[in-house]
Amino acid sequence: MSDNQDPESPRGAGAPKLTREHRESILRALKEVHERVHDAYPEQASPKPSQGWVDRRRLLLVDLALHLCEEVVKGETLGARELAEKVHSVLFVAKDLAPGHALEKAGELVLEALGEGDPDAHVD
């Protein structure tokens, strides 16, 4: 699939919306994975950049990504500000695991965009 192709286009305009049952099922699965991530999180801090530190950052990134997923799925509408804040958090931690890929700059751009957008915007 090209970068410009809409992933929704094969489904067509008449495709059903995300049902309450599907939403609840996805949220239950996310909660289960979230609990597993929390169970796996090491209690002891590790020096940077040891394998323990990398593992902690990986699990933190997964945790933040799960929060992002929950934000996207949890309601009928999507809080644009909350979504952008969670994307920023993901990018902030991802920069540690992918140094040199301008993820910190991407995170800064997300925060800048928050100042430009409507703080009360919701997407249906």
Chimera marker file (.cmm) of the C-alpha trace (Angstrom):
<marker_set name="trace">
<marker id="1" x="0.000" y="0.000" z="0.000" r="1" g="1" b="0" radius="0.5"/>
<marker id="2" x="1.378" y="3.411" z="-0.900" r="1" g="1" b="0" radius="0.5"/>
<marker id="3" x="1.742" y="6.134" z="1.715" r="1" g="1" b="0" radius="0.5"/>
<marker id="4" x="-0.991" y="8.168" z="0.038" r="1" g="1" b="0" radius="0.5"/>
<marker id="5" x="-3.583" y="5.394" z="-0.124" r="1" g="1" b="0" radius="0.5"/>
<marker id="6" x="-6.412" y="5.601" z="2.399" r="1" g="1" b="0" radius="0.5"/>
<marker id="7" x="-6.478" y="2.345" z="4.379" r="1" g="1" b="0" radius="0.5"/>
<marker id="8" x="-10.255" y="2.705" z="4.668" r="1" g="1" b="0" radius="0.5"/>
<marker id="9" x="-10.882" y="2.867" z="0.902" r="1" g="1" b="0" radius="0.5"/>
<marker id="10" x="-11.188" y="-0.912" z="0.313" r="1" g="1" b="0" radius="0.5"/>
<marker id="11" x="-14.028" y="-1.051" z="2.837" r="1" g="1" b="0" radius="0.5"/>
<marker id="12" x="-16.157" y="1.426" z="0.945" r="1" g="1" b="0" radius="0.5"/>
<marker id="13" x="-18.313" y="4.295" z="2.145" r="1" g="1" b="0" radius="0.5"/>
<marker id="14" x="-21.083" y="2.039" z="3.474" r="1" g="1" b="0" radius="0.5"/>
<marker id="15" x="-18.849" y="0.040" z="5.833" r="1" g="1" b="0" radius="0.5"/>
<marker id="16" x="-20.213" y="-0.366" z="9.368" r="1" g="1" b="0" radius="0.5"/>
<marker id="17" x="-18.880" y="1.738" z="12.213" r="1" g="1" b="0" radius="0.5"/>
<marker id="18" x="-16.909" y="0.317" z="15.091" r="1" g="1" b="0" radius="0.5"/>
<marker id="19" x="-19.597" y="-1.318" z="17.208" r="1" g="1" b="0" radius="0.5"/>
<marker id="20" x="-19.825" y="-1.029" z="20.973" r="1" g="1" b="0" radius="0.5"/>
<marker id="21" x="-19.098" y="-4.745" z="21.230" r="1" g="1" b="0" radius="0.5"/>
<marker id="22" x="-15.969" y="-4.481" z="19.086" r="1" g="1" b="0" radius="0.5"/>
<marker id="23" x="-14.817" y="-1.438" z="21.035" r="1" g="1" b="0" radius="0.5"/>
<marker id="24" x="-15.293" y="-3.231" z="24.364" r="1" g="1" b="0" radius="0.5"/>
<marker id="25" x="-13.522" y="-6.340" z="23.062" r="1" g="1" b="0" radius="0.5"/>
<marker id="26" x="-10.544" y="-4.298" z="21.898" r="1" g="1" b="0" radius="0.5"/>
<marker id="27" x="-10.411" y="-2.394" z="25.190" r="1" g="1" b="0" radius="0.5"/>
<marker id="28" x="-10.454" y="-5.684" z="27.157" r="1" g="1" b="0" radius="0.5"/>
<marker id="29" x="-7.572" y="-7.004" z="25.052" r="1" g="1" b="0" radius="0.5"/>
<marker id="30" x="-5.636" y="-3.762" z="25.505" r="1" g="1" b="0" radius="0.5"/>
<marker id="31" x="-6.220" y="-3.939" z="29.254" r="1" g="1" b="0" radius="0.5"/>
<marker id="32" x="-4.889" y="-7.508" z="29.345" r="1" g="1" b="0" radius="0.5"/>
<marker id="33" x="-1.772" y="-6.557" z="27.399" r="1" g="1" b="0" radius="0.5"/>
<marker id="34" x="-1.354" y="-3.470" z="29.584" r="1" g="1" b="0" radius="0.5"/>
<marker id="35" x="-1.397" y="-5.655" z="32.707" r="1" g="1" b="0" radius="0.5"/>
<marker id="36" x="1.207" y="-7.978" z="31.177" r="1" g="1" b="0" radius="0.5"/>
<marker id="37" x="3.463" y="-5.031" z="30.382" r="1" g="1" b="0" radius="0.5"/>
<marker id="38" x="3.153" y="-3.740" z="33.943" r="1" g="1" b="0" radius="0.5"/>
<marker id="39" x="3.935" y="-7.224" z="35.297" r="1" g="1" b="0" radius="0.5"/>
<marker id="40" x="7.055" y="-7.436" z="33.117" r="1" g="1" b="0" radius="0.5"/>
<marker id="41" x="8.356" y="-3.980" z="34.058" r="1" g="1" b="0" radius="0.5"/>
<marker id="42" x="11.611" y="-4.340" z="36.039" r="1" g="1" b="0" radius="0.5"/>
<marker id="43" x="11.518" y="-2.911" z="39.543" r="1" g="1" b="0" radius="0.5"/>
<marker id="44" x="15.197" y="-1.967" z="39.651" r="1" g="1" b="0" radius="0.5"/>
<marker id="45" x="16.603" y="0.995" z="37.763" r="1" g="1" b="0" radius="0.5"/>
<marker id="46" x="19.440" y="0.254" z="35.359" r="1" g="1" b="0" radius="0.5"/>
<marker id="47" x="22.279" y="2.500" z="34.202" r="1" g="1" b="0" radius="0.5"/>
<marker id="48" x="21.951" y="4.083" z="30.779" r="1" g="1" b="0" radius="0.5"/>
<marker id="49" x="22.488" y="2.493" z="28.185" r="1" g="1" b="0" radius="0.5"/>
<marker id="50" x="22.580" y="-1.015" z="29.677" r="1" g="1" b="0" radius="0.5"/>
<marker id="51" x="20.297" y="-3.796" z="28.414" r="1" g="1" b="0" radius="0.5"/>
<marker id="52" x="18.152" y="-3.315" z="31.519" r="1" g="1" b="0" radius="0.5"/>
<marker id="53" x="17.715" y="0.364" z="30.657" r="1" g="1" b="0" radius="0.5"/>
<marker id="54" x="16.807" y="-0.521" z="27.055" r="1" g="1" b="0" radius="0.5"/>
<marker id="55" x="14.277" y="-3.086" z="28.268" r="1" g="1" b="0" radius="0.5"/>
<marker id="56" x="12.695" y="-0.544" z="30.635" r="1" g="1" b="0" radius="0.5"/>
<marker id="57" x="12.435" y="2.013" z="27.800" r="1" g="1" b="0" radius="0.5"/>
<marker id="58" x="10.920" y="-0.613" z="25.488" r="1" g="1" b="0" radius="0.5"/>
<marker id="59" x="8.269" y="-1.519" z="28.032" r="1" g="1" b="0" radius="0.5"/>
<marker id="60" x="7.596" y="2.155" z="28.726" r="1" g="1" b="0" radius="0.5"/>
<marker id="61" x="7.140" y="2.738" z="25.006" r="1" g="1" b="0" radius="0.5"/>
<marker id="62" x="4.718" y="-0.189" z="24.782" r="1" g="1" b="0" radius="0.5"/>
<marker id="63" x="2.848" y="1.167" z="27.826" r="1" g="1" b="0" radius="0.5"/>
<marker id="64" x="2.520" y="4.609" z="26.230" r="1" g="1" b="0" radius="0.5"/>
<marker id="65" x="1.477" y="3.101" z="22.900" r="1" g="1" b="0" radius="0.5"/>
<marker id="66" x="-1.231" y="1.135" z="24.702" r="1" g="1" b="0" radius="0.5"/>
<marker id="67" x="-2.472" y="4.350" z="26.305" r="1" g="1" b="0" radius="0.5"/>
<marker id="68" x="-2.570" y="5.855" z="22.809" r="1" g="1" b="0" radius="0.5"/>
<marker id="69" x="-4.563" y="2.870" z="21.530" r="1" g="1" b="0" radius="0.5"/>
<marker id="70" x="-6.986" y="3.140" z="24.442" r="1" g="1" b="0" radius="0.5"/>
<marker id="71" x="-7.471" y="6.846" z="23.727" r="1" g="1" b="0" radius="0.5"/>
<marker id="72" x="-8.267" y="6.092" z="20.099" r="1" g="1" b="0" radius="0.5"/>
<marker id="73" x="-10.741" y="3.290" z="20.839" r="1" g="1" b="0" radius="0.5"/>
<marker id="74" x="-12.421" y="4.278" z="24.106" r="1" g="1" b="0" radius="0.5"/>
<marker id="75" x="-15.194" y="6.587" z="22.978" r="1" g="1" b="0" radius="0.5"/>
<marker id="76" x="-17.479" y="7.555" z="20.165" r="1" g="1" b="0" radius="0.5"/>
<marker id="77" x="-15.493" y="10.758" z="19.671" r="1" g="1" b="0" radius="0.5"/>
<marker id="78" x="-11.766" y="11.271" z="19.788" r="1" g="1" b="0" radius="0.5"/>
<marker id="79" x="-10.254" y="14.080" z="21.848" r="1" g="1" b="0" radius="0.5"/>
<marker id="80" x="-7.767" y="15.688" z="19.470" r="1" g="1" b="0" radius="0.5"/>
<marker id="81" x="-5.685" y="17.254" z="22.241" r="1" g="1" b="0" radius="0.5"/>
<marker id="82" x="-5.491" y="14.033" z="24.256" r="1" g="1" b="0" radius="0.5"/>
<marker id="83" x="-4.487" y="12.135" z="21.130" r="1" g="1" b="0" radius="0.5"/>
<marker id="84" x="-1.741" y="14.633" z="20.288" r="1" g="1" b="0" radius="0.5"/>
<marker id="85" x="-0.423" y="14.560" z="23.865" r="1" g="1" b="0" radius="0.5"/>
<marker id="86" x="-0.204" y="10.769" z="23.793" r="1" g="1" b="0" radius="0.5"/>
<marker id="87" x="1.534" y="10.830" z="20.398" r="1" g="1" b="0" radius="0.5"/>
<marker id="88" x="4.052" y="13.275" z="21.866" r="1" g="1" b="0" radius="0.5"/>
<marker id="89" x="4.692" y="10.948" z="24.816" r="1" g="1" b="0" radius="0.5"/>
<marker id="90" x="5.292" y="8.017" z="22.475" r="1" g="1" b="0" radius="0.5"/>
<marker id="91" x="7.739" y="10.060" z="20.391" r="1" g="1" b="0" radius="0.5"/>
<marker id="92" x="9.507" y="11.353" z="23.507" r="1" g="1" b="0" radius="0.5"/>
<marker id="93" x="10.375" y="7.828" z="24.664" r="1" g="1" b="0" radius="0.5"/>
<marker id="94" x="10.932" y="6.470" z="21.143" r="1" g="1" b="0" radius="0.5"/>
<marker id="95" x="13.730" y="8.991" z="20.615" r="1" g="1" b="0" radius="0.5"/>
<marker id="96" x="15.806" y="7.114" z="23.201" r="1" g="1" b="0" radius="0.5"/>
<marker id="97" x="15.432" y="3.860" z="21.280" r="1" g="1" b="0" radius="0.5"/>
<marker id="98" x="15.977" y="5.381" z="17.840" r="1" g="1" b="0" radius="0.5"/>
<marker id="99" x="18.610" y="8.082" z="18.304" r="1" g="1" b="0" radius="0.5"/>
<marker id="100" x="19.445" y="10.145" z="15.271" r="1" g="1" b="0" radius="0.5"/>
<marker id="101" x="16.023" y="9.837" z="13.662" r="1" g="1" b="0" radius="0.5"/>
<marker id="102" x="14.641" y="13.283" z="14.600" r="1" g="1" b="0" radius="0.5"/>
<marker id="103" x="11.872" y="11.844" z="16.789" r="1" g="1" b="0" radius="0.5"/>
<marker id="104" x="12.518" y="14.552" z="19.371" r="1" g="1" b="0" radius="0.5"/>
<marker id="105" x="11.885" y="17.175" z="16.663" r="1" g="1" b="0" radius="0.5"/>
<marker id="106" x="8.720" y="15.331" z="15.630" r="1" g="1" b="0" radius="0.5"/>
<marker id="107" x="7.550" y="15.426" z="19.256" r="1" g="1" b="0" radius="0.5"/>
<marker id="108" x="8.251" y="19.158" z="19.429" r="1" g="1" b="0" radius="0.5"/>
<marker id="109" x="6.197" y="19.676" z="16.270" r="1" g="1" b="0" radius="0.5"/>
<marker id="110" x="3.296" y="17.771" z="17.833" r="1" g="1" b="0" radius="0.5"/>
<marker id="111" x="3.433" y="20.074" z="20.865" r="1" g="1" b="0" radius="0.5"/>
<marker id="112" x="3.602" y="23.143" z="18.634" r="1" g="1" b="0" radius="0.5"/>
<marker id="113" x="0.553" y="21.893" z="16.753" r="1" g="1" b="0" radius="0.5"/>
<marker id="114" x="-1.350" y="21.691" z="20.050" r="1" g="1" b="0" radius="0.5"/>
<marker id="115" x="-1.029" y="25.459" z="20.333" r="1" g="1" b="0" radius="0.5"/>
<marker id="116" x="-2.469" y="25.911" z="16.856" r="1" g="1" b="0" radius="0.5"/>
<marker id="117" x="-5.427" y="23.565" z="17.152" r="1" g="1" b="0" radius="0.5"/>
<marker id="118" x="-8.796" y="23.862" z="18.811" r="1" g="1" b="0" radius="0.5"/>
<marker id="119" x="-8.296" y="22.547" z="22.366" r="1" g="1" b="0" radius="0.5"/>
<marker id="120" x="-11.898" y="21.303" z="22.494" r="1" g="1" b="0" radius="0.5"/>
<marker id="121" x="-11.880" y="19.599" z="19.094" r="1" g="1" b="0" radius="0.5"/>
<marker id="122" x="-13.326" y="16.115" z="18.831" r="1" g="1" b="0" radius="0.5"/>
<marker id="123" x="-13.385" y="13.813" z="15.831" r="1" g="1" b="0" radius="0.5"/>
<marker id="124" x="-16.375" y="11.584" z="15.139" r="1" g="1" b="0" radius="0.5"/>
<link id1="1" id2="2" r="1" g="1" b="0" radius="0.2"/>
<link id1="2" id2="3" r="1" g="1" b="0" radius="0.2"/>
<link id1="3" id2="4" r="1" g="1" b="0" radius="0.2"/>
<link id1="4" id2="5" r="1" g="1" b="0" radius="0.2"/>
<link id1="5" id2="6" r="1" g="1" b="0" radius="0.2"/>
<link id1="6" id2="7" r="1" g="1" b="0" radius="0.2"/>
<link id1="7" id2="8" r="1" g="1" b="0" radius="0.2"/>
<link id1="8" id2="9" r="1" g="1" b="0" radius="0.2"/>
<link id1="9" id2="10" r="1" g="1" b="0" radius="0.2"/>
<link id1="10" id2="11" r="1" g="1" b="0" radius="0.2"/>
<link id1="11" id2="12" r="1" g="1" b="0" radius="0.2"/>
<link id1="12" id2="13" r="1" g="1" b="0" radius="0.2"/>
<link id1="13" id2="14" r="1" g="1" b="0" radius="0.2"/>
<link id1="14" id2="15" r="1" g="1" b="0" radius="0.2"/>
<link id1="15" id2="16" r="1" g="1" b="0" radius="0.2"/>
<link id1="16" id2="17" r="1" g="1" b="0" radius="0.2"/>
<link id1="17" id2="18" r="1" g="1" b="0" radius="0.2"/>
<link id1="18" id2="19" r="1" g="1" b="0" radius="0.2"/>
<link id1="19" id2="20" r="1" g="1" b="0" radius="0.2"/>
<link id1="20" id2="21" r="1" g="1" b="0" radius="0.2"/>
<link id1="21" id2="22" r="1" g="1" b="0" radius="0.2"/>
<link id1="22" id2="23" r="1" g="1" b="0" radius="0.2"/>
<link id1="23" id2="24" r="1" g="1" b="0" radius="0.2"/>
<link id1="24" id2="25" r="1" g="1" b="0" radius="0.2"/>
<link id1="25" id2="26" r="1" g="1" b="0" radius="0.2"/>
<link id1="26" id2="27" r="1" g="1" b="0" radius="0.2"/>
<link id1="27" id2="28" r="1" g="1" b="0" radius="0.2"/>
<link id1="28" id2="29" r="1" g="1" b="0" radius="0.2"/>
<link id1="29" id2="30" r="1" g="1" b="0" radius="0.2"/>
<link id1="30" id2="31" r="1" g="1" b="0" radius="0.2"/>
<link id1="31" id2="32" r="1" g="1" b="0" radius="0.2"/>
<link id1="32" id2="33" r="1" g="1" b="0" radius="0.2"/>
<link id1="33" id2="34" r="1" g="1" b="0" radius="0.2"/>
<link id1="34" id2="35" r="1" g="1" b="0" radius="0.2"/>
<link id1="35" id2="36" r="1" g="1" b="0" radius="0.2"/>
<link id1="36" id2="37" r="1" g="1" b="0" radius="0.2"/>
<link id1="37" id2="38" r="1" g="1" b="0" radius="0.2"/>
<link id1="38" id2="39" r="1" g="1" b="0" radius="0.2"/>
<link id1="39" id2="40" r="1" g="1" b="0" radius="0.2"/>
<link id1="40" id2="41" r="1" g="1" b="0" radius="0.2"/>
<link id1="41" id2="42" r="1" g="1" b="0" radius="0.2"/>
<link id1="42" id2="43" r="1" g="1" b="0" radius="0.2"/>
<link id1="43" id2="44" r="1" g="1" b="0" radius="0.2"/>
<link id1="44" id2="45" r="1" g="1" b="0" radius="0.2"/>
<link id1="45" id2="46" r="1" g="1" b="0" radius="0.2"/>
<link id1="46" id2="47" r="1" g="1" b="0" radius="0.2"/>
<link id1="47" id2="48" r="1" g="1" b="0" radius="0.2"/>
<link id1="48" id2="49" r="1" g="1" b="0" radius="0.2"/>
<link id1="49" id2="50" r="1" g="1" b="0" radius="0.2"/>
<link id1="50" id2="51" r="1" g="1" b="0" radius="0.2"/>
<link id1="51" id2="52" r="1" g="1" b="0" radius="0.2"/>
<link id1="52" id2="53" r="1" g="1" b="0" radius="0.2"/>
<link id1="53" id2="54" r="1" g="1" b="0" radius="0.2"/>
<link id1="54" id2="55" r="1" g="1" b="0" radius="0.2"/>
<link id1="55" id2="56" r="1" g="1" b="0" radius="0.2"/>
<link id1="56" id2="57" r="1" g="1" b="0" radius="0.2"/>
<link id1="57" id2="58" r="1" g="1" b="0" radius="0.2"/>
<link id1="58" id2="59" r="1" g="1" b="0" radius="0.2"/>
<link id1="59" id2="60" r="1" g="1" b="0" radius="0.2"/>
<link id1="60" id2="61" r="1" g="1" b="0" radius="0.2"/>
<link id1="61" id2="62" r="1" g="1" b="0" radius="0.2"/>
<link id1="62" id2="63" r="1" g="1" b="0" radius="0.2"/>
<link id1="63" id2="64" r="1" g="1" b="0" radius="0.2"/>
<link id1="64" id2="65" r="1" g="1" b="0" radius="0.2"/>
<link id1="65" id2="66" r="1" g="1" b="0" radius="0.2"/>
<link id1="66" id2="67" r="1" g="1" b="0" radius="0.2"/>
<link id1="67" id2="68" r="1" g="1" b="0" radius="0.2"/>
<link id1="68" id2="69" r="1" g="1" b="0" radius="0.2"/>
<link id1="69" id2="70" r="1" g="1" b="0" radius="0.2"/>
<link id1="70" id2="71" r="1" g="1" b="0" radius="0.2"/>
<link id1="71" id2="72" r="1" g="1" b="0" radius="0.2"/>
<link id1="72" id2="73" r="1" g="1" b="0" radius="0.2"/>
<link id1="73" id2="74" r="1" g="1" b="0" radius="0.2"/>
<link id1="74" id2="75" r="1" g="1" b="0" radius="0.2"/>
<link id1="75" id2="76" r="1" g="1" b="0" radius="0.2"/>
<link id1="76" id2="77" r="1" g="1" b="0" radius="0.2"/>
<link id1="77" id2="78" r="1" g="1" b="0" radius="0.2"/>
<link id1="78" id2="79" r="1" g="1" b="0" radius="0.2"/>
<link id1="79" id2="80" r="1" g="1" b="0" radius="0.2"/>
<link id1="80" id2="81" r="1" g="1" b="0" radius="0.2"/>
<link id1="81" id2="82" r="1" g="1" b="0" radius="0.2"/>
<link id1="82" id2="83" r="1" g="1" b="0" radius="0.2"/>
<link id1="83" id2="84" r="1" g="1" b="0" radius="0.2"/>
<link id1="84" id2="85" r="1" g="1" b="0" radius="0.2"/>
<link id1="85" id2="86" r="1" g="1" b="0" radius="0.2"/>
<link id1="86" id2="87" r="1" g="1" b="0" radius="0.2"/>
<link id1="87" id2="88" r="1" g="1" b="0" radius="0.2"/>
<link id1="88" id2="89" r="1" g="1" b="0" radius="0.2"/>
<link id1="89" id2="90" r="1" g="1" b="0" radius="0.2"/>
<link id1="90" id2="91" r="1" g="1" b="0" radius="0.2"/>
<link id1="91" id2="92" r="1" g="1" b="0" radius="0.2"/>
<link id1="92" id2="93" r="1" g="1" b="0" radius="0.2"/>
<link id1="93" id2="94" r="1" g="1" b="0" radius="0.2"/>
<link id1="94" id2="95" r="1" g="1" b="0" radius="0.2"/>
<link id1="95" id2="96" r="1" g="1" b="0" radius="0.2"/>
<link id1="96" id2="97" r="1" g="1" b="0" radius="0.2"/>
<link id1="97" id2="98" r="1" g="1" b="0" radius="0.2"/>
<link id1="98" id2="99" r="1" g="1" b="0" radius="0.2"/>
<link id1="99" id2="100" r="1" g="1" b="0" radius="0.2"/>
<link id1="100" id2="101" r="1" g="1" b="0" radius="0.2"/>
<link id1="101" id2="102" r="1" g="1" b="0" radius="0.2"/>
<link id1="102" id2="103" r="1" g="1" b="0" radius="0.2"/>
<link id1="103" id2="104" r="1" g="1" b="0" radius="0.2"/>
<link id1="104" id2="105" r="1" g="1" b="0" radius="0.2"/>
<link id1="105" id2="106" r="1" g="1" b="0" radius="0.2"/>
<link id1="106" id2="107" r="1" g="1" b="0" radius="0.2"/>
<link id1="107" id2="108" r="1" g="1" b="0" radius="0.2"/>
<link id1="108" id2="109" r="1" g="1" b="0" radius="0.2"/>
<link id1="109" id2="110" r="1" g="1" b="0" radius="0.2"/>
<link id1="110" id2="111" r="1" g="1" b="0" radius="0.2"/>
<link id1="111" id2="112" r="1" g="1" b="0" radius="0.2"/>
<link id1="112" id2="113" r="1" g="1" b="0" radius="0.2"/>
<link id1="113" id2="114" r="1" g="1" b="0" radius="0.2"/>
<link id1="114" id2="115" r="1" g="1" b="0" radius="0.2"/>
<link id1="115" id2="116" r="1" g="1" b="0" radius="0.2"/>
<link id1="116" id2="117" r="1" g="1" b="0" radius="0.2"/>
<link id1="117" id2="118" r="1" g="1" b="0" radius="0.2"/>
<link id1="118" id2="119" r="1" g="1" b="0" radius="0.2"/>
<link id1="119" id2="120" r="1" g="1" b="0" radius="0.2"/>
<link id1="120" id2="121" r="1" g="1" b="0" radius="0.2"/>
<link id1="121" id2="122" r="1" g="1" b="0" radius="0.2"/>
<link id1="122" id2="123" r="1" g="1" b="0" radius="0.2"/>
<link id1="123" id2="124" r="1" g="1" b="0" radius="0.2"/>
</marker_set>
